[in-house]
Amino acid sequence: MTSPALEAFPPGTGAARGRSPAGPASSGTPDPLGLLDVFGEPFVRDPHPWLDLLRTEAPVHHDPGTGLWLVSRYEDIRRVLLEPEDFLPDNAQHAITPLPVSVLRILARAGFTLPPALADNGTESHAGLRRLVTRFFHARRVEEAVPVIERIAGELLARVRSPLDAAGSCDLFTSYAQVLPCRVLMELLGIEDVEPTTLIRWSDASLELFYGRPTSERQLELAELVAEFHQWLTATVRSGAVPDDSFIGALGRHRLPGGEPLDVRTAVAACFFVFIAGQSTTGQLIATVLRHVSAEPDLWARVAGEAGLAEAWVEEVLRREPPVTTWRRVTGRATSLGGVRLPAGAPLLLMLMGSGSDPEVFPEPATMCPYRSNVRHHLAFGAGRHRCPGASLARTEAAVALRAAARALPGIRPAAGPAEPPMLGLLSFRAPLEVPVKGL
């Protein structure tokens, strides 16, 4: 990941439906999009009004706060994802908040470097690396992993009972949703020499450093954790003390298109992405699903026993409130998108969450409606050659987690507090940071 200064293209380089993408409406009336702040509390708390406004008023909108072009219509986003030669993945993992020299020094001392491997890899090496990852997360392996997920879920939920019985309430995020996918991933990938709490802390720090808007002081704290994470990954990859049939063992045997072995730096970069995507974003999905379903007592009871209902709700949450809310691309050449002329090198922010509520694709998008006939058309996992290879595992873990919780904790309700639970509000990730519940 790097931190280049994002180039701010001047407003007026293109027009969408008769208005400047970055400026006020041509009539001279105030522009509500001028108040948009993708890191601000109003957007983080409820992004849907803003996403609806973007989609109807300026579907390709230049955001001066980030320097990014916000793309919000389903058809435009899908086109970008399916045309990687024109819309490059190169900026997918760039730090959105520039990293100061003091932070870069910390990372440099740790040997931190992440060459293109998966999400940001537009080179010919991507296909082979993606196939390697897919082999560890394909449908058969995921099906075989269900007993593992159920066992770990049962262990965690048994521990949840104590605070729930003693205090009458507990937080299902820190005790369950966040921990479950981390432990599952560690078991599936053969990771034994680090505590789940440590891996969670490293992963969360990486997301905040590269996708958040932390203060300079906070960046220093995060950089130390990210440096530790990278050093552990590097030592693990280099050690060779991993089973040949493990994920890291497979990386060690992988050959690039020219026949040369995969270098350590790229292997570490692949692990960095897989370890974060495989547990942090899945934990965020589980938290969002639990928050939605626990708020409806009848639904909570039905999910425990009705075949397929947990899976249907997970899919509908992915459509309406995916944990990965946005993703980035950069134009490889001058092109038009959504009626807006973009120069080469224009950084795009694909509003994946907004695409799932596009009424041109999903009727009555604000209504949570499991069993939608076209729900799998959502773009929560991307599309095309960079579509998330762990989609099947994430879906399965979330459904198993929901069903297990509904069976183990019948009758729970959201625990009312003085304020709504805090939300994770990073550039590309959004989820509740607490799922407080109480027993009957």
N, C-alpha and C positions, 0 to 999 in steps of 0.2 A: 504494500500500500504506500502511496506517495501522497504528497500534499501540495500539488501545484496550485498557484493562484488561479482561481476560476475566472475565465475571461467574461466580463460583463458586456454583452452585446447591447448596443443602444436601442431604445424603443423605436418602433417605426420601421424596422427592417422587414417586417411582414405584417399582415393584417388578418384578423379573424373576425368575420361577420361585421365588418365595418368599423372596427376599433383597433387602436394600437395595442399590441400584446402587453406592453408594459405601462402604458399611460392611461389617462382618463378617457371616458367616452367622448366621441367627437362632438356631442351636443354641448359639452362643457359642464355636464352634471358631475357630481362627485363619483369617483370610481370606488365601489366597495372592495374591489380586489387590491386597492392600494393599502388596505388594512391587513391583508393576508400575511401571517407569519407562521410558517410551517413548524416552528418550534414553540410558538406561543400557546398559552393555556387554552384560549378558546378553540384553536385548531386541534390541539391534543385531546381535549375533553370530548369534542364532538366535531370531527372533520367533515361530516357528511354535508352540512349546508354549504361549506366552502367548496367541496368537490362538485356539488350540484351546480353551484354558480360558475365554477370554472368550465364545466362541461357545456353549459348552455351559452355562456357569454364569451368565453375565450378559451376554447379547447386546446390551443397551443399558446401558452401565456408565459412571457418572460418575467421571472421573479427577481427583482433587483436585490432582494435580501440575500439570496443564495447564488445569484448569477446563473441559475438553471432555467431551462424552458420546461414548464410544467405541461405534460401531455395527459389529458384526462378522459378522452373518449375511447371506448372499447376498441373500435375499429382502427384507430390510429395507433394505440398501444400494441395491439396484436400485429399490425403491420411492422412496427419497429422490431418487435421480438422475432419475427419471422424473416427479417432481412438483415442478418448480421454483417453482410458485406458493406451495406450502406450505413448501418447504425451499429457502430463498433462497441464491444463490451469493455474497452480499455479503461474506462473511468469507474467501473462498477464498485471498486473497493477503495477509491481515493478518499482521504480524510476530507470531510466537508468543512471542518473548522481548521484553518491552517495551523500547522504544528510549529511552535517557536523553536529557536535554536536549542534552548535548554532541554526540550523534550527530544529533539532529534539526537542530541548527544547521548541521552540515556539509551535510546534505541540503538544507536550506533555502537555503543560500548557492549551491548548484548549481541551484536552481530545481526540485528534485526534486518531482514530483507525478505520480501515476498514477491518473487517473480511470477508472471502470469501462470496460473495452473488450471483453474476451473472457471469460476464466475467471470473473471476478467480476462480470459484467455481467448484471443481471436486467432491464434496461430494454428498451424497444422498439428501441433502436439495435443490440442484439446480433445480431439475425438478419442484417442487412445486412453488418455487419463479419465475421461468421462466413462468409457467402457469399464475401466478398472473399478471405479466407484460403483457403477451400476451393478456389477457382479455381486457386490456386498449388500445391496439393498433392493434386489429384484423381488418379484412377487413371491416366489417359492421360499426364499430366505425369510421374508417378512412373515409369511404364514408359519414357518417353523419357529419364529421368534415370539409368537403369541403366548405360549406358555411361560416364557421368560418375562414378558411384560406383565402377565397376570400375577406371577409369583412376586415380582418386585412391588407391584401395586398393592397386593395383599399385605406385604410386610409394612409398607409405609402407612397404609390405612389403619393397620392395627395400632401403630404408634399414635395416630391422630386421635384415637378413641380416648386416650388418657386426658389430654387437655380439654377435649370436648366434654367428657364426663365431669372433670374436676371444676372447670371454670365455666362450662356451658357454652363455650365458643372456641374457635380456633381459626387459623389462617391456612386455607388449602393451597395457597401459592407456595409459600416457603417450605411447608411441610410435605407437599405432595406434587403439585404440578411442576414445580421447578426441578425437583430432585429425580422424579421418575425417569424422564428421558435421558438424563445424564447417566444414571446407573445402567439403564438399558444399553446405551451406546458403549459405555465402558465394557460391559460384558460381551456385547457383540463384536467389538474390535479387540478384545483381549488386553485391555488396559487395567493394570493392577497396582502400579506403583505410585498412585496419587489419590488423594481423597476426593470424593465427589464435590465437597464444598469448595475445595481449591480449584478444581476445574471449572465449576460454575463461576467463581469469583474472577478467574482469568478470562473466561468467555465474555462475561458481562462487561468487564473493563475494556475489552477489545471493541465491543460494539459501541460503548459510550465514547471512547477515544476517537474512533473513525467515523461514527455516524451521529454524534451528539454535538452540542454546543457548550462544552465545559469551559469553566474559567481557566486561566493559565495555571493557577495553583492546582486545580483539579486535574488538569492535563498531566502535570508532573506525577501526581499520585497514580493515575491510570497508566502512564508510560512505564512505571516501575513494575506494575503487574503484568502488562503486556510483554515486557522484556523477560520476566520470569517464565511466562507461558512459552515464548519463542525458544528460550534456552532449554526448557524441558523437552519440547518437541524435537529440537535439534539433537539433544543427547539421546533421546529415545530412537530416533531414526538412525543415528550413527552407531548405536550400540550393537546392532545386529542380534541382540538377545530377545528376539521376538519370533513367534512361530512362523514358519514359512506360509501357512495358510491364513495368517492374520492380514488385516488391511495394510499395516506398515510393512509386513513381510512381502506382500504383493507389490508394493511400491518399490521395494529394493530390487525386485526381479524385473520390473517394467523396463521396456526398451522404447526409446523415442523413434519417430519415423525413420531416422537415418541409421538406426540400429544401435546407437550408443545408449548406455544405461542412463536412467533418470538421475540427475544430479541431486545432491542432498537439499539444496536450497528450494528447488521446485517440489520435492517430496514434502518438505516441511510446509510449504505454502499450501499444498493440497490438504495436508492434515489440519492446518490452521482453519481452513474453510470448512472442512467436514466436521471437525469437532465442535465448531460454533454452530453451524447450521443444523447439525444433528441433535443438539440438545437445547440450546437457548431458544431458537425459534419454535421448536416443538413444545417446550415448556410454556411459551407465550400463547400458543394455540390452545393448549389444554386449559390454561387459566381463563382464557376468554370463553371457551365452551362451558366450563364449570360455572362461571359467573352468569351466563345466560340461562342455563338450564336450571340451576338451583333457585333462580328467582321465580320459577313457576312450579309450585308444589305438585300439581297433577302430572306435569311433564316429567319431573324428577322420579316420581313413582313409576311411570310408564317405561322410562328408559331402562330401569332395572330389569325388566322382563320382556319387553316387546322386541322381537328380533328385528334388526335393521334400523331401529329408531336412532340409536346412538350414532351410527354411521351417517344417517341422513342429516342429523343436526350438525355434526362436524362439517359436512360438506356445505351446509347453508351458512355456517359461521365463516368458513373459508371464503365464500362468495362475498358476504357483507362486511366482515371484520377480520380480514386475514392478518396474521402477525407481521408478515412482510408487506408493508403498505405501499412502498415505492421501490423502484430500481432505476439504475442509471445507465444511460448509453450516450455516445457522442457521435455526431454525424461524421461519416468518412469522406463526404463530399457535399457540395452545395445541393440542396434538395428542397422539395416542398412537402409539408406535412400539415394536414388539416387546413389547407388554404393559406398557410404561412410559409414564406420563403426563408429557409435557414441556411446560413453559410456553413462551409466545412468547419469542423471543430466545435460546433455548437453543443454544449452539454445539455442533455435531456434528463428530466426526472419523470419517469412513467408512474402515474398515479394508479397503481394496481388496485387499491381499495376502491377508488372511484369507478374503475372499469366494471367492478362487480355490481354496481348500482346504476349502470347505464340502462335507462328504460327502453332503449332501442333493442336491447338484448334480453333483459330480465324484467318482465312486467311486474308492476307494484314492487319495486326493488326494496322499499323500506320495510316491507312485511317479511318477517322471518317465516319462510314457508318450506319446510323439509319436503323432500320428494318432488321438487321442481323437475320438470322433464329435462331441462337443459342445464341443470346446475353444474354439471361437470365442465361446462364451457367457460367457467370462470378462469381468470388468469393469475390466481393466487400463487401458483407454482411456476409462473412464466409460461413460455411456449417455445417450440423449436429446439434447436440444438443445445440451448442453455437451460432448458426446462429442468427444474430441481430433480436430481436423481433419487432423492430421498423422499419423494412425495408419498409413495405407498407406505413407507414406515411411519411417516408423520401422521397420515390419516389413521392408520391402524392403532398407533399408540394413543391418539386422542380418543378414539372410540372405546378402546379397552379401558382407558383411564376413567372416562365418563361412566361407563356401565359398572365398573368395579366400585366406584365411589357411591353411585346410587344404590347399589346392593349393600355395601358395608355401612353406609350412613343414611338409613332411611329417615325421612321426616326432617332433615335439616332445612334451614332457611337462611337467607342472607342476614348477617348481623348488622343491624342499623348502627351507624356511627355518627359522630358530629359532622362529618363531611363525606363526600364520595371517596372511595379508595383512590389512591394515587395511581397515575397512569405512566407507563414508560412512553416517552415522547421523543424518540430519536428520528432522524431523517427517514429511515426505512423500516422502523420497527415500532409497533404500538401494541400494548397489552396492559391489563391491570397488574399492578405490582402487589396487590393484596386481593385475596378472595375470602373475606371474613364471613364465617357461617356460624350459626348457633343451632343447638338441638332443640327439640320440642320440650 
